Structures are given as structure tokens and as C-alpha cells.
Amino acid sequence: MGESGEGVKDTDFVTVGWAYGQADAALAVALLGSAGIPAFPHTWYVASVQWHWTHALGGIALQVPAAQAADAIALLADNPIVRRPRHWLWRLLVAVAAVMVLLWVGFPPPPSGFFPATQRPASGRLGAASGDTA
């Protein structure tokens, strides 16, 4: 594979957001796909089998090619699937209800929501992101 300008390889993927439910991840993948941006929902299958691990794994990371990350971030930020900040009282009521469900049933309620990210490497290697070579 070749280079796509500015030192970014075609095989480099970056995380542009996290979904905390499969429906939200599928909407984001479909939105990006309709704009011609290929998207890969990392940990999708773990969330489908063990949905209660979704928060522990940090959500379903939505990854796109690094060359198209800026377009993907802009598209996702303007879309209604992105959760807007709610009033603090609403967040408190939802948190209390979630804790009550956790205590009553014994496992957390299903997660949901899509949260966009700033552009950063998806590899998770801090040294590679800061330019260090080891």
C-alpha cells in the first residue's frame, strides 16, 4: 500500500469515536459508509456476545483510515447520533436509576450512546503517537 500524503500510510487507522451500544455503532458505520468513508467498529463482536463488558473495554471504538479521519470527525460531529450534553439533574436521575437497576438485577443496564473523539492513533502505542522510536 502506498502513502496518502503527509506521512500517513493507507493502512493506518485512527479512532474517531466510541459507541456504547451496537445500534449507535451501526448508525455511525452506516453514516460514514454513505459518505464513502470505510469504518471498522473495533470490539463489535465482543459487545455482541458480552454487552455488559462494553464499558470495561472502553466502548466500541469506531476506526477509519487516517487520511479520512478529519472528514469522519466533522461528519460525526454534525450528526444527530452524537449525544449532546444534558442538564446535570437529568444525568443525576439516570445515574441513580442505573445504580438501582444494578443493585436490583445484579448487572448493569445496556449501554448506549455515541461519543466523538479527537483525532489520535488507534494503535494505543504512546511511543508511536509521540514520535518516539523504540
matplotlib code that plots the C-alpha trace (Angstrom):
import matplotlib.pyplot as plt

x = [0.0, 1.2, 1.3, -1.6, 0.3, 1.8, 3.5, 0.2, 0.1, -3.1, -3.1, -3.1, -6.4, -7.4, -10.3, -12.9, -15.4, -16.8, -20.2, -21.6, -24.3, -24.4, -27.2, -25.3, -22.1, -24.1, -25.6, -22.2, -20.7, -23.7, -23.4, -19.7, -20.2, -22.8, -20.2, -17.6, -15.5, -14.8, -15.3, -14.3, -16.1, -13.4, -14.7, -18.0, -18.2, -17.2, -20.1, -22.5, -21.6, -20.8, -22.6, -22.0, -18.3, -18.8, -17.9, -15.0, -13.5, -14.0, -16.9, -16.9, -14.1, -15.0, -11.9, -11.3, -8.3, -6.1, -6.3, -10.1, -10.2, -10.8, -13.7, -15.1, -14.8, -16.6, -19.4, -20.0, -19.9, -22.7, -24.9, -27.8, -26.5, -23.9, -25.1, -25.5, -24.7, -27.7, -28.7, -26.9, -30.2, -31.1, -27.7, -28.1, -31.5, -30.2, -27.2, -29.5, -31.8, -28.8, -27.4, -30.8, -31.1, -27.6, -28.4, -31.8, -30.9, -27.2, -25.8, -25.7, -28.3, -27.3, -25.0, -25.9, -24.7, -22.0, -19.3, -17.0, -13.3, -10.4, -8.1, -5.5, -3.7, -5.8, -2.8, -2.7, 1.1, 2.1, 5.6, 4.5, 2.0, 4.6, 7.2, 9.5, 11.0, 12.0]
y = [0.0, 3.5, 6.7, 9.1, 12.4, 14.0, 10.8, 8.9, 5.4, 4.0, 1.2, 3.5, 3.7, 6.2, 6.2, 8.9, 8.0, 5.4, 3.8, 2.3, 0.2, -1.7, 0.3, 3.5, 1.9, 0.6, 4.1, 5.7, 3.0, 3.4, 7.2, 7.1, 4.4, 6.5, 9.3, 6.9, 6.6, 3.0, 2.4, -0.5, -1.0, -2.4, -4.8, -5.0, -8.8, -8.7, -6.2, -8.5, -11.5, -9.9, -6.5, -5.8, -5.6, -2.7, -0.1, -2.0, -2.2, 1.5, 1.1, 0.1, 2.1, 3.4, 3.4, 4.9, 5.4, 8.1, 10.0, 10.4, 11.0, 14.7, 14.2, 11.5, 13.6, 16.5, 14.3, 12.6, 15.9, 17.3, 14.2, 13.7, 10.3, 12.2, 12.7, 16.3, 17.4, 17.1, 19.1, 17.9, 16.9, 14.6, 13.0, 12.5, 10.9, 8.5, 7.6, 6.9, 4.7, 2.8, 2.1, 0.9, -1.5, -2.7, -3.4, -5.0, -7.1, -7.7, -6.5, -3.1, -1.8, -2.0, 0.9, 3.3, 6.4, 7.5, 9.9, 11.5, 11.7, 14.0, 12.5, 10.2, 6.9, 3.8, 1.6, 2.6, 2.8, 6.0, 6.0, 5.8, 8.6, 11.0, 10.2, 8.1, 5.0, 2.0]
z = [0.0, -0.7, 1.2, 1.0, 1.7, 4.8, 6.0, 6.7, 5.4, 3.8, 6.4, 9.5, 11.3, 13.9, 16.4, 15.6, 18.3, 20.7, 20.7, 23.9, 22.0, 18.8, 17.4, 17.8, 16.3, 13.3, 12.7, 12.7, 10.4, 8.0, 8.1, 7.3, 4.7, 2.9, 2.7, 1.2, 4.3, 5.3, 9.0, 11.3, 14.6, 16.8, 19.6, 17.8, 18.3, 21.9, 22.6, 20.7, 22.9, 26.2, 26.1, 29.8, 29.0, 26.7, 29.4, 30.7, 27.2, 26.6, 24.2, 20.5, 19.0, 15.6, 13.4, 10.0, 7.7, 9.0, 5.7, 6.1, 9.8, 9.7, 7.3, 9.5, 12.7, 11.0, 9.7, 13.0, 15.0, 12.8, 13.1, 15.5, 16.7, 18.8, 22.3, 23.3, 26.9, 29.2, 32.2, 35.4, 37.0, 34.2, 34.3, 38.1, 37.7, 35.0, 37.2, 40.2, 38.1, 36.6, 40.1, 41.3, 38.3, 39.0, 42.7, 41.9, 38.9, 39.6, 36.3, 34.6, 32.2, 28.5, 27.5, 24.7, 23.0, 20.6, 21.6, 19.0, 19.6, 18.8, 16.2, 17.8, 16.8, 17.2, 17.8, 21.5, 21.5, 23.3, 21.9, 18.3, 18.8, 20.3, 17.7, 19.9, 18.4, 20.4]

ax = plt.figure().add_subplot(projection="3d")
ax.plot(x, y, z, "-o")
ax.set_aspect("equal")
plt.show()
